């Protein structure tokens, strides 16, 4: 049984590693394309400093934070019901860490503004 669990874990982490590598390669390709010409660099600088784009990005981050916190909270409840206390604890700790990072960053940003 232990060998089966290790095989599943290895497959999971291997696929996770491959996905991260693919994302890294795609981001590198995107960076090279963006920095290949002055026109692309100028367009990117305008897009990054545009107030509408900044507001959209902030709203998207806010929704992602809220969605993760709610989905992870539901997962904690489901995992506890299923008797998977260790995994539930890990998910709960990730929620706590995320909220902790939020409050720390909030306090730092509030002092700067």
NUTORMAR-968376 format. One record per residue (C-alpha): chain; x, y, z; residue in one letter. Coordinates in nm, 2 decimals, padded with zeros to 4 digits, always signed. Layout:
BEGIN
('A',(X,Y,Z),'A')
...
! end
This chain:
BEGIN
('A',(+00.00,+00.00,+00.00),'X')
('A',(+00.29,+00.24,+00.08),'X')
('A',(+00.44,+00.18,-00.26),'X')
('A',(+00.11,+00.27,-00.43),'X')
('A',(+00.08,+00.59,-00.23),'X')
('A',(+00.44,+00.68,-00.32),'X')
('A',(+00.37,+00.61,-00.68),'X')
('A',(+00.07,+00.84,-00.68),'X')
('A',(+00.27,+01.12,-00.50),'X')
('A',(+00.56,+01.09,-00.75),'X')
('A',(+00.32,+01.11,-01.04),'X')
('A',(+00.15,+01.41,-00.88),'X')
('A',(+00.47,+01.60,-00.81),'X')
('A',(+00.61,+01.51,-01.15),'X')
('A',(+00.31,+01.64,-01.34),'X')
('A',(+00.31,+01.95,-01.11),'X')
('A',(+00.68,+02.01,-01.19),'X')
('A',(+00.62,+01.97,-01.57),'X')
('A',(+00.33,+02.22,-01.55),'X')
('A',(+00.55,+02.47,-01.37),'X')
('A',(+00.83,+02.42,-01.63),'X')
('A',(+00.58,+02.47,-01.92),'X')
('A',(+00.45,+02.79,-01.75),'X')
('A',(+00.80,+02.92,-01.70),'X')
('A',(+00.89,+02.85,-02.07),'X')
('A',(+00.57,+03.03,-02.18),'X')
('A',(+00.64,+03.33,-01.96),'X')
('A',(+01.00,+03.35,-02.09),'X')
('A',(+00.86,+03.34,-02.45),'X')
('A',(+00.62,+03.61,-02.37),'X')
('A',(+00.89,+03.82,-02.21),'X')
('A',(+01.12,+03.79,-02.51),'X')
('A',(+00.83,+03.89,-02.74),'X')
('A',(+00.74,+04.19,-02.53),'X')
('A',(+01.10,+04.31,-02.51),'X')
('A',(+01.18,+04.25,-02.88),'X')
('A',(+01.09,+04.60,-02.99),'X')
('A',(+01.06,+04.95,-02.86),'X')
('A',(+00.70,+04.97,-02.97),'X')
('A',(+00.61,+04.66,-02.76),'X')
('A',(+00.79,+04.80,-02.46),'X')
('A',(+00.61,+05.13,-02.49),'X')
('A',(+00.27,+04.96,-02.52),'X')
('A',(+00.34,+04.75,-02.22),'X')
('A',(+00.45,+05.05,-02.01),'X')
('A',(+00.13,+05.23,-02.10),'X')
('A',(-00.08,+04.92,-02.02),'X')
('A',(+00.09,+04.88,-01.68),'X')
('A',(+00.04,+05.25,-01.58),'X')
('A',(-00.32,+05.28,-01.71),'X')
('A',(-00.55,+05.34,-01.41),'X')
('A',(-00.82,+05.12,-01.56),'X')
('A',(-00.59,+04.83,-01.60),'X')
('A',(-00.46,+04.88,-01.25),'X')
('A',(-00.81,+04.88,-01.11),'X')
('A',(-00.90,+04.57,-01.30),'X')
('A',(-00.59,+04.39,-01.18),'X')
('A',(-00.66,+04.49,-00.82),'X')
('A',(-01.03,+04.37,-00.85),'X')
('A',(-00.91,+04.04,-01.00),'X')
('A',(-00.67,+03.99,-00.72),'X')
('A',(-00.94,+04.06,-00.47),'X')
('A',(-01.17,+03.81,-00.62),'X')
('A',(-00.90,+03.55,-00.64),'X')
('A',(-00.82,+03.60,-00.27),'X')
('A',(-01.18,+03.58,-00.17),'X')
('A',(-01.25,+03.27,-00.40),'X')
('A',(-00.95,+03.08,-00.27),'X')
('A',(-01.04,+03.16,+00.10),'X')
('A',(-01.40,+03.04,+00.05),'X')
('A',(-01.31,+02.73,-00.16),'X')
('A',(-01.03,+02.63,+00.08),'X')
('A',(-01.26,+02.68,+00.37),'X')
('A',(-01.52,+02.45,+00.21),'X')
('A',(-01.24,+02.19,+00.14),'X')
('A',(-01.14,+02.20,+00.51),'X')
('A',(-01.49,+02.11,+00.61),'X')
('A',(-01.52,+01.83,+00.35),'X')
('A',(-01.18,+01.69,+00.44),'X')
('A',(-01.26,+01.69,+00.81),'X')
('A',(-01.59,+01.50,+00.74),'X')
('A',(-01.39,+01.25,+00.53),'X')
('A',(-01.15,+01.20,+00.81),'X')
('A',(-00.85,+01.35,+00.64),'X')
('A',(-00.75,+01.57,+00.93),'X')
('A',(-00.38,+01.62,+00.83),'X')
('A',(-00.47,+01.74,+00.49),'X')
('A',(-00.75,+01.96,+00.63),'X')
('A',(-00.50,+02.11,+00.87),'X')
('A',(-00.26,+02.19,+00.58),'X')
('A',(-00.53,+02.36,+00.38),'X')
('A',(-00.65,+02.55,+00.69),'X')
('A',(-00.29,+02.66,+00.76),'X')
('A',(-00.26,+02.79,+00.40),'X')
('A',(-00.57,+03.00,+00.46),'X')
('A',(-00.42,+03.14,+00.78),'X')
('A',(-00.09,+03.22,+00.61),'X')
('A',(-00.27,+03.39,+00.32),'X')
('A',(-00.48,+03.61,+00.56),'X')
('A',(-00.16,+03.68,+00.76),'X')
('A',(+00.02,+03.79,+00.45),'X')
('A',(-00.28,+04.00,+00.36),'X')
('A',(-00.28,+04.18,+00.70),'X')
('A',(+00.10,+04.24,+00.70),'X')
('A',(+00.09,+04.38,+00.35),'X')
('A',(-00.22,+04.59,+00.44),'X')
('A',(-00.04,+04.75,+00.73),'X')
('A',(+00.28,+04.82,+00.53),'X')
('A',(+00.09,+04.97,+00.24),'X')
('A',(-00.13,+05.18,+00.48),'X')
('A',(+00.18,+05.33,+00.63),'X')
('A',(+00.32,+05.42,+00.29),'X')
('A',(+00.01,+05.59,+00.17),'X')
! end
